[in-house]
Every structure is written in C-alpha cells, then in structure tokens.
C-alpha cells in the first residue's frame, strides 16, 4: 500500500502499514491462552490472546493501552506468528528483534512488553493444560516505558 510513497529516512513501509492499519488488534473470545504484561510505573499493559490447536497458532490478537510503538510491534509480531507452528512462534521473538533493528531504550521496552505478554499467554495455556485454574497469566515488567532522556543517554 505504501510502496510508492516517499518515506522519511529510516522509515520502513511495513512499519508504516502496521501503524496505519494495525492487524490482529482486539479481543479473541475463544482464546485458550491469555497473558498480560504490565508496566506498573506507567500503567501500560498488553493483553495477548492466543488460540492454539495441534501446536499451531490458529489465531492471535492483542490489546494495549500503550503507545504507537507498542501497537506497531504487537501488530507485526502477531502477523508474523499467526498460522505458524508454536515452535516457530517461540523463535519469532528473535526474528522480530532482527526485523526491528536498533531500537531506542523506550522502544525496546515497548517490544519487551509485547513479547512478555505472548510468553505469559503461553504460560497460561500450559497451566490450563496441566489442570491449574487460571483465568489469565500476568507478568510485571522489570523495565518501565517511562524512560527519560537522561537515563537513556547514560
């Protein structure tokens, strides 16, 4: 869609597409794995809904009250793993890091909160399979999105 648009230096057409038209955003009612990652300092969170069938990520959605970086990364990541084997999805975090390239400290925390919510959804799925009654698995982030420039630069 944005292939013919002259983008600012450093801007990727795929990133712009996910920014303008996020994919897999919202709630997945039939999820069998639900994970939440929270940044207690800022109140930001990502909820990750995963539907696994026969080791395949049949469907996946995410929701967040976070910034546009979080939305873009969530959209790109869910798009990458949807329809793929669980084993691929578990390695996709590293593939996303390669795809995203060098991130600012704040963008890295945005990526980490998305990935942590996915991992939490996998833990929730595992817990449910093993008979543990758990509506959702929650992870509290160690790093905060509230990174000021002074902390970022040293």
Contact map, one row per residue, 1 for C-alpha under 8 A:
1111000000000000100000000000000000000000000000000000000000000000000000000000000000000000000000000000000000000000000000000000000000000000000000000000000000
1111100000001001100000000000000000000000000000000000000000000000000000000000000000000000000000000000000000000000000000000000000000000000000000000000000000
1111100000001000000000000000000000000000000000000000000000000000000000000000000000000000000000000000000000000000000000000000000000000000000000000000000000
1111110000000000000000000000000000000000000000000000000000000000000000000000000000000000000000000000000000000000000000000000000000000000000000000000000000
0111111000000000000000000000000000000000000000000000000000000000000000000000000000000000000000000000000000000000000000000000000000000000000000000000000000
0001111100000000000000000000000000000000000000000000000000000000000000000000000000000000000000000000000000000000000000000000000000000000000000000000000000
0000111110111000000000000000000000000000000000000000000000000000000000000000000000000000000000000000000000000000000000000000000000000000000000000000000000
0000011111100000000000000000000000000000000000000000000000000000000000000000000000000000000000000000000000000000000000000000000000000000000000000000000000
0000001111100000000000000000000000000000000000000000000000000000000000000000000000000000000000000000000000000000000000000000000000000000000000000000000000
0000000111110000000000000000000000000000000000000000000000000000000000000000000000000000000000000000000000000000000000000000000000000000000000000000000000
0000001111111011000000000000000000000000000000000000000000000000000000000000000000000000000000000000000000000000000000000000000000000000000000000000000000
0000001001111111000000000000000000000000000000000000000000000000000000000000000000000000000000000000000000000000000000000000000000000000000000000000000000
0110001000111111100000000000000000000000000000000000000000000000000000000000000000000000000000000000000000000000000000000000000000000000000000000000000000
0000000000011111110000000000000000000000000000000000000000000000000000000000000000000000000000000000000000000000000000000000000000000000000000000000000000
0000000000111111111000000000000000000000000000000000000000000000000000010001000000000000000000000000000000000000000000000000000000000000000000000000000000
0100000000111111111100000000000000000000000000000000000000000000000000000000000000000000000000000000000000000000000000000000000000000000000000000000000000
1100000000001111111111000000000000000000000000000000000000000000000000000000000000000000000000000000000000000000000000000000000000000000000000000000000000
0000000000000111111111100000000000000000000000000000000000000000000000010011000000000000000000000000000000000000000000000000000000000000000000000000000000
0000000000000011111111000000000000000000000000000000000000000000000100110000000000000000000000000000000000000000000000000000000000000000000000000000000000
0000000000000001111111000000000000000000000000000000000000000000000000000000000000000000000000000000000000000000000000000000000000000000000000000000000000
0000000000000000111111100000000000000000000000000000000000000000000000000000000000000000000000000000000000000000000000000000000000000000000000000000000000
0000000000000000111111111000000000000000000000000000000000000000000000110010000000000000000000000000000000000000000000000000000000000000000000000000000000
0000000000000000010011111000000000000000000000000000000000000000000000000011011000000000000000000000000000000000000000000000000000000000000000000000000000
0000000000000000000001111100000000000000000000000000000000011100000000000010011000000000000000000000000000000000000000000000000000000000000000000000000000
0000000000000000000001111110000000000000000000000000000000001110000000000010000000000000000000000000000000000000000000000000000000000000000000000000000000
0000000000000000000000011111000000000000000000000000000000001110000000000000000000000000000000000000000000000000000000000000000000000000000000000000000000
0000000000000000000000001111100000000000000000001000000000001110000000000000000000000000000000000000000000000000000000000000000000000000000000000000000000
0000000000000000000000000111111000000000000000001100000000011000000000000000000000000000000000000000000000000000000000000000000000000000000000000000000000
0000000000000000000000000011111000000000000000000000000000000000000000000000000000000000000000000000000000000000000000000000000000000000000000000000000000
0000000000000000000000000001111100000000000000000010000000000000000000000000000000000000000000000000000000000000000000000000000000000000000000000000000000
0000000000000000000000000001111111000000000000001111000000010000000000000000000000000000000000000000000000000000000000000000000000000000000000000000000000
0000000000000000000000000000011111000000000000001111000000000000000000000000000000000000000000000000000000000000000000000000100000000000000000000000000000
0000000000000000000000000000001111100000000000001111000000000000000000000000000000000000000000000000000000000000000000001111100000000001000000000000000000
0000000000000000000000000000001111110000000000111100000000000000000000000000000000000000000000000000000000000000000000011101100000000011100000000000000000
0000000000000000000000000000000011111000000000111000000000000000000000000000000000000000000000000000000000000000000011111111000000000001111000000000000000
0000000000000000000000000000000001111100000011110000000000000000000000000000000000000000000000000000000000000000000111011000000000000001111000000000000000
0000000000000000000000000000000000111110000011100000000000000000000000000000000000000000000000000000000000000000110110010000000000000000011110000000000000
0000000000000000000000000000000000011111001111000000000000000000000000000000000000000000000000000000000000000000100000000000000000000000011110000000000000
0000000000000000000000000000000000001111111110000000000000000000000000000000000000000000000000000000000000000000100000000000000000000000000111111000000000
0000000000000000000000000000000000000111111100000000000000000000000000000000000000000000000000000000000000000000000000000000000000000000000110010000000000
0000000000000000000000000000000000000011111000000000000000000000000000000000000000000000000000000000000000000000000000000000000000000000000000010100000000
0000000000000000000000000000000000000011111100000000000000000000000000000000000000000000000000000000000000000000000000000000000000000000000000011100000000
0000000000000000000000000000000000000111111110000000000000000000000000000000000000000000000000000000000000000000000000000000000000000000000000000000000000
0000000000000000000000000000000000000111011111000000000000000001110000000000000000000000000000000000000000000000000000000000000000000000000000001000000000
0000000000000000000000000000000000011110001111100000000000000001110000000000000000000000000000000000000000000000100000000000000000000000000000000000000000
0000000000000000000000000000000000011100000111110000000000000111110000000000000000000000000000000000000000000000110010000000000000000000000000000000000000
0000000000000000000000000000000001111000000011111000000000000111000000000000000000000000000000000000000000000000000010000000000000000000000000000000000000
0000000000000000000000000000000001110000000001111100000000011110000000000000000000000000000000000000000000000000010011011000000000000000000000000000000000
0000000000000000000000000011001111100000000000111110000000011100000000000000000000000000000000000000000000000000000001001000000000000000000000000000000000
0000000000000000000000000001001111000000000000011111000011111000000000000000000000000000000000000000000000000000000001001100000000000000000000000000000000
0000000000000000000000000000011110000000000000001111100011110000000000000000000000000000000000000000000000000000000000000000000000000000000000000000000000
0000000000000000000000000000001110000000000000000111111111100000000000000000000000000100000000000000000000000000000000000000000000000000000000000000000000
0000000000000000000000000000000000000000000000000011111111000000000000000000000000000000000000000000000000000000000000000000000000000000000000000000000000
0000000000000000000000000000000000000000000000000001111100000000000000000000000000000000000000000000000000000000000000000000000000000000000000000000000000
0000000000000000000000000000000000000000000000000001111110000000000000000000000000001110000000000000000000000000000000000000000000000000000000000000000000
0000000000000000000000000000000000000000000000000001111111000000000000000000000000111100000000000000000000000000000000000000000000000000000000000000000000
0000000000000000000000000000000000000000000000000111101111110000000000000000000011111100100000000000000000000000000000000000000000000000000000000000000000
0000000000000000000000000000000000000000000000000111100111110000000000000000000001110000000000000000000000000000000000000000000000000000000000000000000000
0000000000000000000000000000000000000000000000000111000011111000000000000000000001100000000000000000000000000000000000000000000000000000000000000000000000
0000000000000000000000010001001000000000000000011110000011111100000000000000010001000000000000000000000000000000000000000000000000000000000000000000000000
0000000000000000000000011111000000000000000000011100000000111110000000000000010000000000000000000000000000000000000000000000000000000000000000000000000000
0000000000000000000000011110000000000000000001111000000000011111000000000110010000000000000000000000000000000000000000000000000000000000000000000000000000
0000000000000000000000001110000000000000000001110000000000001111100000000000000000000000000000000000000000000000000000000000000000000000000000000000000000
0000000000000000000000000000000000000000000111100000000000000111110001100000000000000000000000000000000000000000000000000000000000000000000000000000000000
0000000000000000000000000000000000000000000111000000000000000011111000000000000000000000000000000000000000000000000000000000000000000000000000000000000000
0000000000000000000000000000000000000000000111000000000000000001111111100000000000000000000000000000000000000000000000000000000000000000000000000000000000
0000000000000000000000000000000000000000000000000000000000000000111111100000000000000000000000000000000000000100000000000000000000000000000000000000000000
0000000000000000001000000000000000000000000000000000000000000000011111110000000000000000000000000000000000000000000000000000000000000000000000000000000000
0000000000000000000000000000000000000000000000000000000000000000011111111000000000000000000000000000000000100110000000000000000000000000000000000000000000
0000000000000000000000000000000000000000000000000000000000000001011111111100000000000000000000000000000000100110110000000000000000000000000000000000000000
0000000000000000001001000000000000000000000000000000000000000001011111111110000000000000000000000000000000000000000000000000000000000000000000000000000000
0000000000000010011001000000000000000000000000000000000000000000000111111111000000000000000000000000000000000000000000000000000000000000000000000000000000
0000000000000000000000000000000000000000000000000000000000000000000011111111100000000000000000000000000000000110010000000000000000000000000000000000000000
0000000000000000000000000000000000000000000000000000000000000100000001111111110000000000000000000000000000000010010000000000000000000000000000000000000000
0000000000000000010001111000000000000000000000000000000000000100000000111111111000000000000000000000000000000000000000000000000000000000000000000000000000
0000000000000010010000100000000000000000000000000000000000000000000000011111111100000000000000000000000000000000000000000000000000000000000000000000000000
0000000000000000000000000000000000000000000000000000000000000000000000001111111110000000000110010000000000000000000000000000000000000000000000000000000000
0000000000000000000000110000000000000000000000000000000000011100000000000111111111000000000000000000000000000000000000000000000000000000000000000000000000
0000000000000000000000110000000000000000000000000000000000000000000000000011111111000000000000000000000000000000000000000000000000000000000000000000000000
0000000000000000000000000000000000000000000000000000000000000000000000000001111111000000100100000000000000000000000000000000000000000000000000000000000000
0000000000000000000000000000000000000000000000000000000010000000000000000000111111111001100100000000000000000000000000000000000000000000000000000000000000
0000000000000000000000000000000000000000000000000000000011110000000000000000011111110000000000000000000000000000000000000000000000000000000000000000000000
0000000000000000000000000000000000000000000000000000000111100000000000000000000011111000000000000000000000000000000000000000000000000000000000000000000000
0000000000000000000000000000000000000000000000000000000111000000000000000000000011111101100000000000000000000000000000000000000000000000000000000000000000
0000000000000000000000000000000000000000000000000000001110000000000000000000000010111111100000000000000000000000000000000000000000000000000000000000000000
0000000000000000000000000000000000000000000000000001001110000000000000000000000000011111110000000000000000000000000000000000000000000000000000000000000000
0000000000000000000000000000000000000000000000000000001000000000000000000000000000001111111000000000000000000000000000000000000000000000000000000000000000
0000000000000000000000000000000000000000000000000000000000000000000000000000000010011111111100000000000000000000000000000000000000000000000000000000000000
0000000000000000000000000000000000000000000000000000000010000000000000000000000110011111111110000000000000000000000000000000000000000000000000000000000000
0000000000000000000000000000000000000000000000000000000000000000000000000000000000000111111110000000000000000000000000000000000000000000000000000000000000
0000000000000000000000000000000000000000000000000000000000000000000000000000000000000011111111100000000000000000000000000000000000000000000000000000000000
0000000000000000000000000000000000000000000000000000000000000000000000000000100110000001111111110000000000000000000000000000000000000000000000000000000000
0000000000000000000000000000000000000000000000000000000000000000000000000000100000000000111111111000000000000000001000000000000000000000000000000000000000
0000000000000000000000000000000000000000000000000000000000000000000000000000000000000000001111111100000000000000000000000000000000000000000000000000000000
0000000000000000000000000000000000000000000000000000000000000000000000000000000000000000001111111110000000000000000000000000000000000000000000000000000000
0000000000000000000000000000000000000000000000000000000000000000000000000000100000000000000111111111000000000000000000000000000000000000000000000000000000
0000000000000000000000000000000000000000000000000000000000000000000000000000000000000000000011111111100000000000000000000000000000000000000000000000000000
0000000000000000000000000000000000000000000000000000000000000000000000000000000000000000000001111111100000000000000000000000000000000000000000000000000000
0000000000000000000000000000000000000000000000000000000000000000000000000000000000000000000000111111100000000000000000000000000000000000000000000000000000
0000000000000000000000000000000000000000000000000000000000000000000000000000000000000000000000011111111000000000000000000000000000000000000000000000000000
0000000000000000000000000000000000000000000000000000000000000000000000000000000000000000000000001111111000000000000000000000000000000000000000000000000000
0000000000000000000000000000000000000000000000000000000000000000000000000000000000000000000000000001111100000000000000000000000000000000000000000000000000
0000000000000000000000000000000000000000000000000000000000000000000000000000000000000000000000000001111111110000000000000000000000000000000000000000000000
0000000000000000000000000000000000000000000000000000000000000000000000000000000000000000000000000000011111110000000000000000000000000000000000000000000100
0000000000000000000000000000000000000000000000000000000000000000000000000000000000000000000000000000001111111000000000000000000000000000000000000010000100
0000000000000000000000000000000000000000000000000000000000000000000000000000000000000000000000000000001111111100000000000000000000000000000000001110000000
0000000000000000000000000000000000000000000000000000000000000000000011000000000000000000000000000000001111111110000000000000000000000000000000000000000000
0000000000000000000000000000000000000000000000000000000000000000000000000000000000000000000000000000001111111111000000000000000000000000000000000000000000
0000000000000000000000000000000000000000000000000000000000000000000000000000000000000000000000000000000011111111100000000000000000000000000000111000000000
0000000000000000000000000000000000000000000000000000000000000000001011001000000000000000000000000000000001111111110000000000000000000000000000001000000000
0000000000000000000000000000000000000000000000000000000000000000000011001100000000000000000000000000000000111111111000000000000000000000000000000000000000
0000000000000000000000000000000000000000000000000000000000000000000000000000000000000000000000000000000000011111111100000000000000000000000000000000000000
0000000000000000000000000000000000001110000011000000000000000000000001000000000000000000000000000000000000001111111110000000000000000000000010000000000000
0000000000000000000000000000000000001000000001010000000000000000000001001100000000000000000000000000000000000111111111000000000000000000000000000000000000
0000000000000000000000000000000000000000000000000000000000000000000000000000000000000000000010000000000000000011111111100000000000000000000000000000000000
0000000000000000000000000000000000011000000000000000000000000000000000000000000000000000000000000000000000000001111111110000000000000000001000000000000000
0000000000000000000000000000000000111000000001110000000000000000000000000000000000000000000000000000000000000000111111111000000000000000011000000000000000
0000000000000000000000000000000000110000000000011100000000000000000000000000000000000000000000000000000000000000011111111100000000000000000000000000000000
0000000000000000000000000000000000100000000000000000000000000000000000000000000000000000000000000000000000000000001111111110000000000000000000000000000000
0000000000000000000000000000000001111000000000010000000000000000000000000000000000000000000000000000000000000000000111111111000000000000111000000000000000
0000000000000000000000000000000011110000000000011100000000000000000000000000000000000000000000000000000000000000000011111111100000000001100000000000000000
0000000000000000000000000000000011100000000000000100000000000000000000000000000000000000000000000000000000000000000001111111110000000000000000000000000000
0000000000000000000000000000000010100000000000000000000000000000000000000000000000000000000000000000000000000000000000111111111000000000100000000000000000
0000000000000000000000000000000011100000000000000000000000000000000000000000000000000000000000000000000000000000000000011111111100000111100000000000000000
0000000000000000000000000000000111000000000000000000000000000000000000000000000000000000000000000000000000000000000000001111111110000000000000000000000000
0000000000000000000000000000000000000000000000000000000000000000000000000000000000000000000000000000000000000000000000000111111111000000000000000000000000
0000000000000000000000000000000000000000000000000000000000000000000000000000000000000000000000000000000000000000000000000011111111111100000000000000000000
0000000000000000000000000000000000000000000000000000000000000000000000000000000000000000000000000000000000000000000000000001111111111100000000000000000000
0000000000000000000000000000000000000000000000000000000000000000000000000000000000000000000000000000000000000000000000000000111111110000000000000000000000
0000000000000000000000000000000000000000000000000000000000000000000000000000000000000000000000000000000000000000000000000000011111110000000000000000000000
0000000000000000000000000000000000000000000000000000000000000000000000000000000000000000000000000000000000000000000000000000001111111000000000000000000000
0000000000000000000000000000000000000000000000000000000000000000000000000000000000000000000000000000000000000000000000000000001111111100000000000000000000
0000000000000000000000000000000000000000000000000000000000000000000000000000000000000000000000000000000000000000000000000000001100111110000000000000000000
0000000000000000000000000000000000000000000000000000000000000000000000000000000000000000000000000000000000000000000000000001001100011111100000000000000000
0000000000000000000000000000000001000000000000000000000000000000000000000000000000000000000000000000000000000000000000000001000000001111100000000000000000
0000000000000000000000000000000011110000000000000000000000000000000000000000000000000000000000000000000000000000000000001001000000000111110000000000000000
0000000000000000000000000000000001110000000000000000000000000000000000000000000000000000000000000000000000000000000000011011000000000111111000000000000000
0000000000000000000000000000000000111100000000000000000000000000000000000000000000000000000000000000000000000000000010010000000000000001111100000000000000
0000000000000000000000000000000000111100000000000000000000000000000000000000000000000000000000000000000000000000000110010000000000000000111110000000000000
0000000000000000000000000000000000001111000000000000000000000000000000000000000000000000000000000000000000000000000000000000000000000000011111000000000000
0000000000000000000000000000000000001111000000000000000000000000000000000000000000000000000000000000000000000000100000000000000000000000001111110000000000
0000000000000000000000000000000000000010000000000000000000000000000000000000000000000000000000000000000000000000000000000000000000000000000111110000000000
0000000000000000000000000000000000000010000000000000000000000000000000000000000000000000000000000000000000001000000000000000000000000000000011111000000000
0000000000000000000000000000000000000011110000000000000000000000000000000000000000000000000000000000000000001000000000000000000000000000000011111110000000
0000000000000000000000000000000000000010010100000000000000000000000000000000000000000000000000000000000001001100000000000000000000000000000000111110000000
0000000000000000000000000000000000000000110000000000000000000000000000000000000000000000000000000000000001000000000000000000000000000000000000011111000000
0000000000000000000000000000000000000000000000000000000000000000000000000000000000000000000000000000000011000000000000000000000000000000000000011111101100
0000000000000000000000000000000000000000000000000000000000000000000000000000000000000000000000000000000000000000000000000000000000000000000000000111111100
0000000000000000000000000000000000000000000000000000000000000000000000000000000000000000000000000000000000000000000000000000000000000000000000000011111110
0000000000000000000000000000000000000000000000000000000000000000000000000000000000000000000000000000000000000000000000000000000000000000000000000001111111
0000000000000000000000000000000000000000000000000000000000000000000000000000000000000000000000000000000000000000000000000000000000000000000000000011111111
0000000000000000000000000000000000000000000000000000000000000000000000000000000000000000000000000000000110000000000000000000000000000000000000000011111111
0000000000000000000000000000000000000000000000000000000000000000000000000000000000000000000000000000000000000000000000000000000000000000000000000000111111
0000000000000000000000000000000000000000000000000000000000000000000000000000000000000000000000000000000000000000000000000000000000000000000000000000011111
